[in-house]
Amino acid sequence: MGSLPRLKIKDEIRYRKGSTCESENCKACKHFYPAFIIGVAVSATDASRRPYGDLKPDRCEIIGLRGGARYRVRPDYTCDRQEMGQRYQAYLDHLRGGTMTSMAAQVSGIEEAAHD
């Protein structure tokens, strides 16, 4: 048995190793879906809910959300269709200690005051 062939879409969008700047990688893209577990079970010994079932690895909306190893994407890779998503922008805003919209409003207010 050999390995499966690479998906054609991965070649078309030039899916490749990413940059050391993580905002340019799949992790920051709006098309990126991080890994998650489907299903929960109730333990017989206690009523706590515990995860079980299938781990759905990282996926890309462009490459495909289907199951299988060929559709898996890595957060430290990138492609030509990468766009920064709202989730990562909110993370960056949190690190800065404010929101970009409030900062933009402050800057525009300063610019308007300078023109008056």
DSSP file with accessible surface (Angstrom, degrees, kcal/mol):
  #  RESIDUE AA STRUCTURE BP1 BP2  ACC     N-H-->O    O-->H-N    N-H-->O    O-->H-N    TCO  KAPPA ALPHA  PHI   PSI    X-CA   Y-CA   Z-CA
    1    1 A M              0   0  242      0, 0.0     2,-0.2     0, 0.0     0, 0.0   0.000 360.0 360.0 360.0 134.4    0.0    0.0    0.0
    2    2 A G        -     0   0   70      1,-0.1     2,-0.1     0, 0.0     0, 0.0  -0.451 360.0 -83.2-104.2 179.3    1.2    3.4   -0.9
    3    3 A S        -     0   0  120     -2,-0.2    -1,-0.1     1,-0.1     0, 0.0  -0.424  49.9 -97.7 -80.0 160.7    0.4    6.8    0.4
    4    4 A L        -     0   0  117     -2,-0.1    -1,-0.1     1,-0.1     3,-0.1  -0.470  43.7-103.0 -75.1 147.8   -2.6    8.8   -0.9
    5    5 A P        -     0   0   89      0, 0.0    -1,-0.1     0, 0.0     2,-0.1  -0.349  42.3 -97.0 -69.6 153.1   -2.0   11.4   -3.6
    6    6 A R        -     0   0  124      1,-0.1     2,-0.1     2,-0.1    64,-0.1  -0.407  45.5 -98.6 -67.7 145.3   -1.9   15.0   -2.6
    7    7 A L    >>  -     0   0   17     63,-0.3     4,-1.0     1,-0.1     3,-0.5  -0.391  23.5-133.8 -66.3 139.0   -5.1   17.0   -3.1
    8    8 A K  H >> S+     0   0  156      1,-0.2     4,-2.2     2,-0.2     3,-0.6   0.880 104.0  59.6 -61.9 -37.7   -5.2   19.0   -6.3
    9    9 A I  H 3> S+     0   0   42      1,-0.2     4,-2.3     2,-0.2    -1,-0.2   0.853  97.9  59.6 -63.2 -32.4   -6.6   22.1   -4.4
   10   10 A K  H <4>S+     0   0   22     -3,-0.5     5,-2.7     1,-0.2    -1,-0.2   0.877 109.1  43.6 -64.8 -34.6   -3.5   22.1   -2.1
   11   11 A D  H X<5S+     0   0   96     -4,-1.0     3,-0.8    -3,-0.6    -2,-0.2   0.882 111.1  54.9 -74.7 -37.9   -1.3   22.5   -5.2
   12   12 A E  H 3<5S+     0   0  114     -4,-2.2    -2,-0.2     1,-0.2    -1,-0.2   0.873 115.4  37.0 -64.8 -37.9   -3.6   25.1   -6.8
   13   13 A I  T 3<5S-     0   0    9     -4,-2.3    67,-2.9    -5,-0.2    68,-0.3   0.360 111.7-119.8 -96.2   7.4   -3.5   27.4   -3.7
   14   14 A R  T < 5 -     0   0  135     -3,-0.8     2,-0.3    65,-0.2    -3,-0.2   0.937  33.1-163.7  54.8  55.7    0.2   26.7   -3.0
   15   15 A Y      < +     0   0   17     -5,-2.7     2,-0.3    64,-0.1    64,-0.2  -0.548  29.8 142.8 -68.4 122.8   -0.3   25.2    0.5
   16   16 A R  E     -A   78   0A  91     62,-2.7    62,-2.9    -2,-0.3    -5,-0.0  -0.919  54.2 -53.0-154.2 175.1    3.1   25.2    2.1
   17   17 A K  E     -A   77   0A 161     -2,-0.3    60,-0.2    60,-0.2     2,-0.0  -0.312  63.4-129.7 -59.5 142.5    5.1   25.7    5.2
   18   18 A G        -     0   0   30     58,-1.8     2,-0.1     1,-0.2    59,-0.1  -0.069  17.9 -86.7 -90.9-171.2    4.3   29.1    6.8
   19   19 A S        -     0   0   46      2,-0.3    -1,-0.2    58,-0.1     5,-0.1  -0.408  30.1-116.8 -89.7 165.2    6.2   32.1    8.1
   20   20 A T  S    S+     0   0  152     -2,-0.1     2,-1.0     1,-0.1    -1,-0.1   0.686 102.9  84.5 -75.4 -16.5    7.6   32.6   11.6
   21   21 A C  S >  S-     0   0   54      1,-0.2     3,-2.1     3,-0.0    -2,-0.3  -0.771  74.1-159.0 -83.5 103.6    5.1   35.5   11.8
   22   22 A E  G >  S+     0   0   72     -2,-1.0     3,-1.5     1,-0.3     6,-0.5   0.700  82.3  72.0 -67.4 -15.0    2.0   33.5   12.9
   23   23 A S  G 3  S+     0   0   33      1,-0.3    -1,-0.3     4,-0.1    -3,-0.0   0.646  97.1  53.2 -73.4  -9.8   -0.5   36.1   11.7
   24   24 A E  G <  S+     0   0  105     -3,-2.1    -1,-0.3    -5,-0.1    -2,-0.2   0.339  99.0  85.5-101.2   5.7    0.4   35.0    8.1
   25   25 A N  S X  S-     0   0    8     -3,-1.5     3,-1.6    -4,-0.1     4,-0.5  -0.490  96.1 -94.9-104.7 174.3   -0.3   31.3    8.8
   26   26 A C  G >  S+     0   0   13     51,-3.5     3,-1.5    48,-0.3     6,-0.2   0.815 116.0  71.5 -57.0 -32.3   -3.4   29.2    8.7
   27   27 A K  G 3  S+     0   0   86     48,-2.0    -1,-0.3    50,-0.3    -4,-0.1   0.838 104.1  40.3 -54.9 -32.8   -3.9   29.7   12.5
   28   28 A A  G <  S+     0   0    1     -3,-1.6    57,-3.1    -6,-0.5    -1,-0.3   0.492  92.7 112.5 -95.5  -3.4   -4.9   33.3   11.8
   29   29 A C  B X   -B   84   0B   9     -3,-1.5     3,-1.1    -4,-0.5    55,-0.2  -0.400  66.7-137.0 -78.5 146.9   -7.0   32.6    8.7
   30   30 A K  T 3  S+     0   0  113     53,-2.3    -1,-0.1     1,-0.2    54,-0.1   0.676 105.5  57.2 -73.9 -14.9  -10.8   33.1    8.6
   31   31 A H  T 3  S+     0   0   18     52,-0.3    30,-2.8    -5,-0.1     2,-0.3   0.479  85.2 105.9 -90.5  -3.3  -11.1   29.8    6.6
   32   32 A F  E <   -C   60   0C  14     -3,-1.1    28,-0.2    -6,-0.2    26,-0.0  -0.619  50.1-166.4 -85.6 132.3   -9.3   27.8    9.4
   33   33 A Y  E     -C   59   0C  94     26,-3.1    26,-2.5    -2,-0.3     3,-0.1  -0.965  19.2-138.4-116.3 111.7  -11.3   25.4   11.7
   34   34 A P        -     0   0   59      0, 0.0    22,-0.1     0, 0.0    -7,-0.0  -0.188  35.4 -79.1 -66.6 164.7   -9.3   24.3   14.7
   35   35 A A        +     0   0   50     23,-0.1     2,-0.3    20,-0.0    23,-0.1  -0.241  55.7 172.4 -63.1 147.0   -9.4   20.7   16.0
   36   36 A F  E     -E   56   0D  99     20,-1.9    20,-3.6    -3,-0.1     2,-0.4  -0.978  29.9-118.7-152.3 162.5  -12.4   19.6   18.0
   37   37 A I  E     -E   55   0D  86     -2,-0.3     2,-0.5    18,-0.2    18,-0.2  -0.890  20.9-147.8-107.5 134.1  -14.0   16.5   19.6
   38   38 A I  E     +E   54   0D  83     16,-2.4    16,-0.6    -2,-0.4    14,-0.1  -0.880  60.3  25.9-101.8 127.8  -17.4   15.3   18.5
   39   39 A G  E     -     0   0D  31     -2,-0.5    13,-1.2    14,-0.2     2,-0.3   0.079  57.0-143.2 105.5 145.7  -19.5   13.5   21.2
   40   40 A V  E     -E   51   0D  74     11,-0.2     2,-0.3    -2,-0.0     9,-0.1  -0.974  10.4-157.3-136.9 154.8  -19.8   13.4   25.0
   41   41 A A  E     -E   50   0D  42      9,-2.3     9,-2.3    -2,-0.3     2,-0.6  -0.964  16.5-129.2-132.4 149.9  -20.6   10.6   27.3
   42   42 A V  E     -E   49   0D  95     -2,-0.3     7,-0.2     7,-0.2     5,-0.1  -0.887  30.4-127.8 -98.6 125.0  -22.0   10.4   30.8
   43   43 A S        -     0   0   32      5,-1.4     5,-0.0    -2,-0.6    -1,-0.0  -0.391   4.6-137.1 -71.4 147.1  -19.8    8.3   33.1
   44   44 A A  S    S+     0   0  112      1,-0.2    -1,-0.1    -2,-0.1     3,-0.1   0.813 102.8  50.1 -73.7 -28.1  -21.5    5.6   35.1
   45   45 A T  S    S+     0   0  126      1,-0.2     2,-0.3     3,-0.1    -1,-0.2   0.844 124.7  10.2 -82.6 -33.7  -19.5    6.5   38.3
   46   46 A D  S    S-     0   0   65      2,-0.2    -3,-0.2     1,-0.0    -1,-0.2  -0.946  72.1-118.1-141.1 163.9  -20.2   10.2   38.3
   47   47 A A  S    S+     0   0   89     -2,-0.3     2,-0.1    -5,-0.1    -3,-0.1   0.278  70.2 124.4 -88.3  12.6  -22.5   12.5   36.4
   48   48 A S        -     0   0   48      1,-0.1    -5,-1.4    -6,-0.1     2,-0.5  -0.425  62.7-122.0 -73.1 150.2  -19.7   14.5   34.9
   49   49 A R  E     -E   42   0D 172     -7,-0.2    -7,-0.2    -2,-0.1    -1,-0.1  -0.788  30.2-171.5 -94.0 132.2  -19.6   14.8   31.1
   50   50 A R  E     -E   41   0D 126     -9,-2.3    -9,-2.3    -2,-0.5     2,-0.1  -0.953  23.9-112.9-124.7 141.9  -16.5   13.6   29.4
   51   51 A P  E     +E   40   0D  91      0, 0.0     2,-0.3     0, 0.0   -11,-0.2  -0.402  45.6 150.1 -72.8 145.6  -15.4   13.9   25.8
   52   52 A Y  E     +     0   0D 136    -13,-1.2     2,-0.2    -2,-0.1     0, 0.0  -0.930  28.9  57.1-153.1 179.0  -15.2   10.9   23.7
   53   53 A G  E    S+     0   0D  45     -2,-0.3     2,-0.4   -16,-0.1   -14,-0.2  -0.617  88.9   0.1  98.0-152.8  -15.6   10.0   20.1
   54   54 A D  E     -E   38   0D 105    -16,-0.6   -16,-2.4    -2,-0.2     2,-0.7  -0.604  53.1-144.1 -85.6 129.9  -13.9   11.4   17.0
   55   55 A L  E     -E   37   0D 113     -2,-0.4   -18,-0.2   -18,-0.2    -2,-0.1  -0.820  15.4-151.5 -86.0 119.0  -11.2   14.0   17.1
   56   56 A K  E     -E   36   0D  66    -20,-3.6   -20,-1.9    -2,-0.7     3,-0.1  -0.850  17.1-142.9 -92.6 109.3  -11.7   16.2   14.1
   57   57 A P        -     0   0   28      0, 0.0    17,-0.1     0, 0.0   -21,-0.1  -0.109  40.1 -59.5 -67.6 172.4   -8.3   17.6   13.2
   58   58 A D        -     0   0   33     15,-0.2    15,-1.6   -23,-0.1     2,-0.3  -0.215  62.7-173.0 -53.5 137.4   -7.7   21.1   11.8
   59   59 A R  E     -C   33   0C  16    -26,-2.5   -26,-3.1    13,-0.2     2,-0.4  -0.903  19.2-138.0-132.3 162.5   -9.5   21.8    8.6
   60   60 A C  E  >  -CD  32  64C  12      4,-0.8     4,-2.9    11,-0.5   -28,-0.2  -0.977  11.8-142.4-123.0 133.8   -9.7   24.5    6.0
   61   61 A E  T  4 S+     0   0   95    -30,-2.8     4,-0.2    -2,-0.4    -1,-0.1   0.837 104.1  47.5 -61.9 -33.8  -12.9   25.7    4.4
   62   62 A I  T  4 S+     0   0   33    -31,-0.2    -1,-0.2     2,-0.1     3,-0.1   0.932 116.3  41.1 -74.9 -46.5  -11.2   26.2    1.0
   63   63 A I  T  4 S-     0   0   10      1,-0.2    -2,-0.2     8,-0.1     2,-0.1   0.903 125.9 -88.2 -70.9 -40.1   -9.4   22.8    1.0
   64   64 A G  B  <  -D   60   0C  14     -4,-2.9    -4,-0.8     7,-0.1    -1,-0.2  -0.422  14.5-128.1 138.4 146.8  -12.4   21.0    2.4
   65   65 A L        +     0   0   94     -4,-0.2    -4,-0.1    -2,-0.1    -1,-0.1   0.296  67.7 121.1-101.9   8.3  -14.1   20.0    5.7
   66   66 A R        -     0   0  164      1,-0.1     5,-0.1     6,-0.0     2,-0.1  -0.186  68.8 -97.4 -68.3 164.2  -14.4   16.3    4.8
   67   67 A G  S    S+     0   0   50      3,-0.1    -1,-0.1   -11,-0.0     3,-0.1  -0.314  73.6  81.0 -75.9 163.6  -12.9   13.6    6.9
   68   68 A G  S >  S-     0   0   41      1,-0.1     3,-1.0     2,-0.1     4,-0.3  -0.154  82.4 -92.2 116.0 151.2   -9.6   11.9    5.9
   69   69 A A  G >  S+     0   0   55      1,-0.2     3,-1.2     2,-0.2    -1,-0.1   0.797 116.3  65.2 -66.6 -28.3   -5.9   12.7    6.3
   70   70 A R  G 3  S+     0   0   83      1,-0.3   -63,-0.3    -3,-0.1    -1,-0.2   0.780 100.6  51.5 -69.0 -22.9   -5.7   14.4    2.9
   71   71 A Y  G <  S+     0   0   33     -3,-1.0   -11,-0.5    -5,-0.1    -1,-0.3   0.471  84.4 114.7 -92.0  -1.2   -8.0   17.2    4.1
   72   72 A R    <   -     0   0  124     -3,-1.2     2,-0.3    -4,-0.3   -13,-0.2  -0.435  46.7-167.4 -70.2 140.4   -5.9   17.9    7.3
   73   73 A V        -     0   0    2    -15,-1.6   -15,-0.2    -2,-0.1    -2,-0.1  -0.909  15.1-129.9-125.2 158.4   -4.2   21.3    7.5
   74   74 A R    >   -     0   0  122     -2,-0.3     3,-1.6     1,-0.1   -48,-0.3  -0.876  11.6-135.5-109.7 139.7   -1.6   22.5    9.9
   75   75 A P  T 3  S+     0   0   47      0, 0.0   -48,-2.0     0, 0.0   -47,-0.2   0.748 104.7  55.8 -65.7 -20.3   -1.8   25.8   11.8
   76   76 A D  T 3  S+     0   0   74    -50,-0.2   -58,-1.8   -51,-0.1     2,-0.2   0.279  95.3  83.7 -97.5  13.3    1.8   26.7   11.0
   77   77 A Y  E <   -A   17   0A  42     -3,-1.6   -51,-3.5   -60,-0.2   -50,-0.3  -0.541  59.9-162.2-103.4 174.4    1.3   26.4    7.3
   78   78 A T  E     -A   16   0A  16    -62,-2.9   -62,-2.7   -53,-0.2     2,-0.3  -0.916   6.9-163.5-147.7 172.7    0.0   29.0    4.8
   79   79 A C    >   -     0   0   15     -2,-0.3     3,-1.1   -64,-0.2   -65,-0.2  -0.919  41.5 -95.4-150.3 177.1   -1.4   29.3    1.3
   80   80 A D  T 3  S+     0   0   87    -67,-2.9   -66,-0.1    -2,-0.3   -65,-0.0   0.655 119.0  56.6 -73.6 -15.4   -2.1   32.1   -1.3
   81   81 A R  T 3  S+     0   0  127    -68,-0.3    -1,-0.2     2,-0.0     2,-0.1   0.218  74.9 138.2-100.7  15.5   -5.7   32.5   -0.1
   82   82 A Q    <   +     0   0   45     -3,-1.1     2,-0.4   -58,-0.1   -56,-0.1  -0.393  24.8 175.4 -67.3 131.2   -4.9   33.2    3.5
   83   83 A E        -     0   0   86     -2,-0.1   -53,-2.3   -57,-0.1   -52,-0.3  -0.999  36.2-108.6-135.5 137.2   -7.0   36.1    5.1
   84   84 A M  B     -B   29   0B  74     -2,-0.4   -55,-0.3   -55,-0.2     2,-0.1  -0.433  39.5-143.0 -68.7 132.1   -6.9   37.2    8.7
   85   85 A G     >  -     0   0    7    -57,-3.1     4,-2.2    -2,-0.2     5,-0.2  -0.441  20.3-111.4 -94.0 167.2  -10.1   36.1   10.5
   86   86 A Q  H  > S+     0   0  163      1,-0.2     4,-2.6     2,-0.2     5,-0.2   0.860 114.6  59.0 -64.2 -37.3  -12.1   37.8   13.2
   87   87 A R  H  > S+     0   0  131      1,-0.2     4,-1.6     2,-0.2    -1,-0.2   0.933 110.7  40.8 -61.0 -44.2  -11.1   35.2   15.8
   88   88 A Y  H  > S+     0   0   15    -60,-0.3     4,-2.4     2,-0.2    -1,-0.2   0.882 112.6  55.1 -73.7 -34.8   -7.4   36.0   15.4
   89   89 A Q  H  X S+     0   0   51     -4,-2.2     4,-2.5     1,-0.2    -2,-0.2   0.910 107.6  50.0 -63.2 -40.3   -8.1   39.8   15.2
   90   90 A A  H  X S+     0   0   57     -4,-2.6     4,-2.4     2,-0.2    -1,-0.2   0.889 108.9  52.9 -64.4 -37.8   -9.9   39.6   18.5
   91   91 A Y  H  X S+     0   0  100     -4,-1.6     4,-2.0     2,-0.2    -2,-0.2   0.932 110.5  46.6 -62.0 -44.3   -6.9   37.7   20.0
   92   92 A L  H  X S+     0   0   31     -4,-2.4     4,-2.0     1,-0.2    -2,-0.2   0.903 110.8  52.6 -65.6 -39.2   -4.5   40.4   18.8
   93   93 A D  H  X>S+     0   0   23     -4,-2.5     5,-1.9     1,-0.2     4,-0.9   0.907 107.8  51.9 -61.6 -41.5   -6.9   43.1   20.2
   94   94 A H  H ><5S+     0   0  148     -4,-2.4     3,-0.6     1,-0.2    -1,-0.2   0.902 108.6  50.7 -62.3 -41.2   -6.9   41.4   23.5
   95   95 A L  H 3<5S+     0   0  107     -4,-2.0    -1,-0.2     1,-0.2    -2,-0.2   0.863 109.4  51.1 -64.8 -34.5   -3.0   41.3   23.6
   96   96 A R  H 3<5S-     0   0  125     -4,-2.0    -1,-0.2     2,-0.3    -2,-0.2   0.622 113.4-120.2 -76.7 -16.4   -2.9   45.0   22.8
   97   97 A G  T <<5S+     0   0   72     -4,-0.9     2,-0.3    -3,-0.6    -3,-0.2   0.656  82.8  45.2  87.0  15.5   -5.3   45.7   25.7
   98   98 A G  S   <S-     0   0   26     -5,-1.9     2,-0.3     4,-0.0    -2,-0.3  -0.962  88.6 -84.1-167.3-178.2   -8.0   47.3   23.5
   99   99 A T     >  -     0   0   63     -2,-0.3     4,-2.0     1,-0.1     5,-0.2  -0.779  26.0-130.4-103.1 151.1  -10.0   46.9   20.4
  100  100 A M  H  > S+     0   0   76     -2,-0.3     4,-2.9     1,-0.2     5,-0.2   0.856 108.1  57.8 -66.1 -32.8   -8.8   48.1   17.0
  101  101 A T  H  > S+     0   0  112      2,-0.2     4,-2.1     1,-0.2    -1,-0.2   0.919 107.8  45.9 -66.7 -39.3  -12.2   49.8   16.4
  102  102 A S  H  > S+     0   0   45      2,-0.2     4,-2.0     1,-0.2    -1,-0.2   0.894 114.0  49.3 -69.8 -35.6  -11.7   52.0   19.5
  103  103 A M  H  X S+     0   0   59     -4,-2.0     4,-2.4     2,-0.2    -2,-0.2   0.916 111.0  49.6 -67.6 -40.7   -8.1   52.7   18.5
  104  104 A A  H  X S+     0   0   60     -4,-2.9     4,-2.6     1,-0.2     5,-0.2   0.890 109.8  51.5 -64.6 -38.8   -9.2   53.7   15.0
  105  105 A A  H  X S+     0   0   59     -4,-2.1     4,-2.2    -5,-0.2    -1,-0.2   0.900 110.1  49.5 -65.0 -39.0  -11.8   56.0   16.4
  106  106 A Q  H  X S+     0   0  127     -4,-2.0     4,-2.1     2,-0.2    -2,-0.2   0.927 112.1  47.8 -65.5 -42.3   -9.2   57.6   18.6
  107  107 A V  H  X S+     0   0   77     -4,-2.4     4,-2.5     2,-0.2    -2,-0.2   0.934 112.5  47.9 -66.1 -43.4   -6.8   58.1   15.7
  108  108 A S  H  X S+     0   0   48     -4,-2.6     4,-2.4     1,-0.2    -1,-0.2   0.885 110.6  52.8 -66.6 -34.3   -9.6   59.5   13.4
  109  109 A G  H  X S+     0   0   34     -4,-2.2     4,-2.0    -5,-0.2    -1,-0.2   0.896 110.1  48.0 -65.4 -38.4  -10.7   61.9   16.2
  110  110 A I  H  X S+     0   0  118     -4,-2.1     4,-1.9     2,-0.2    -2,-0.2   0.916 111.8  49.6 -67.5 -42.0   -7.1   63.1   16.6
  111  111 A E  H  X S+     0   0  108     -4,-2.5     4,-1.5     1,-0.2    -2,-0.2   0.905 110.9  49.5 -64.6 -40.1   -6.8   63.6   12.8
  112  112 A E  H  X S+     0   0  124     -4,-2.4     4,-1.1     1,-0.2    -1,-0.2   0.898 110.4  50.5 -65.6 -39.6  -10.1   65.6   12.7
  113  113 A A  H  < S+     0   0   68     -4,-2.0     3,-0.2     1,-0.2    -1,-0.2   0.868 107.7  53.9 -65.7 -34.9   -8.9   67.8   15.6
  114  114 A A  H  < S+     0   0   81     -4,-1.9    -1,-0.2     1,-0.2    -2,-0.2   0.839 107.8  50.0 -68.8 -31.8   -5.7   68.5   13.8
  115  115 A H  H  <        0   0  159     -4,-1.5    -1,-0.2    -5,-0.1    -2,-0.2   0.706 360.0 360.0 -79.4 -20.7   -7.5   69.7   10.7
  116  116 A D     <        0   0  171     -4,-1.1    -3,-0.1    -3,-0.2    -4,-0.0  -0.057 360.0 360.0 -79.9 360.0   -9.8   72.0   12.6
